[in-house]
Amino acid sequence: MMTTATTRSAQRARPGTRVVAFTAVPVVVGTALLAVVGGLVSGSSGAYGALVGGLLLLVVLASSTLVVDLVSTVAPAPALLVALVTFTLHVLLVVVALLAIERSGLTESTLHAQWLGGAVILGALVWSVAQVWLHTRLRVPLYDLPERPAVPSERGRA
């Protein structure tokens, strides 16, 4: 019977999907709590504003994290450049989305602008704290050592 050994990199799960899953949960919980408070204080427009702000931020941050993870898996060398570019782009994307929401007139009737902005700020803070907490505990090797035989060969000794 012939078997093939799998490499360590094939056995290891991609950390980006775990990072998104673990950091998205506190953002969703924070957004839900803020939506409840916004609904109690400012009515349905406060709740909707908080929900839209939290969802907008979650989609942008999760997608940029997954893009950086994918690039670092395929080609690790440009990962830092891609991370910096996606960070810049997701800041611009959030600003453009908030401007589009404000100019559409939704903040005058359906969405409460302060709760929407508060959800974006709270979501960014929660996401950042969760990322720092997780990355200090997540064990991701920086490099793979070459596979070595269990018993060194005689050629290796000299």
Secondary structure, 3 states (H helix, E strand, C coil): CCCCCCCHHHHCCCHHHHHHHHHHHHHHHHHHHHHHHHHHHHCHHHHHHHHHHHHHHHHHHHHHHHHHHHHHHHCCCCHHHHHHHHHHHHHHHHHHHHHHHHHCCHHHHCCCHHHHHHHHHHHHHHHHHHHHHHHHHCCCCCCCCCCCCCCCCCCCCC
